[in-house]
Amino acid sequence: MKKYINIALIPLISILTSSIIFSIINLFEIAIHPAFYLIIMIITSLIIGYLTGLKCKDKGYLKGLIVGGIFIVFLFLISIIITRDIKIYTILYYLIIITSTTLAAMIGVNKKN
């Protein structure tokens, strides 16, 4: 359980640091394309999925779904607190993140063996 808590800190730290970096960029009134945010979250989910796959012995798809689900619940709670509405774009965004986490966990399990 402790190994999964350590892995869960990675998205939390990356979300906080990217928020700070994007806030500083916005202070200088530099436009950031919305796809860039998606790319950052996909990279984060790939990293946590891969690390989860390296930590588990088998069934990387199941561990990836679990970790991706926990990550999505965390993002969903933040989204509800901030925006208070759900759009189809948000649901698609969450599905992309779960898929990338699952695929990366499967790659991590196969890389280890």
Buried (B, 14 or more C-beta within 10 A) or exposed (E): EEEBEEBBEBBEEBBEEBEEEBEEEEEEEEEEEEEEEBEBBBEBBBBBBBBBBBBBEEBBBEBBBBBBBBBBEBBBEEBEEEEEEEEEEBEEBBEBBBBBBBBBBBBBBEEEE
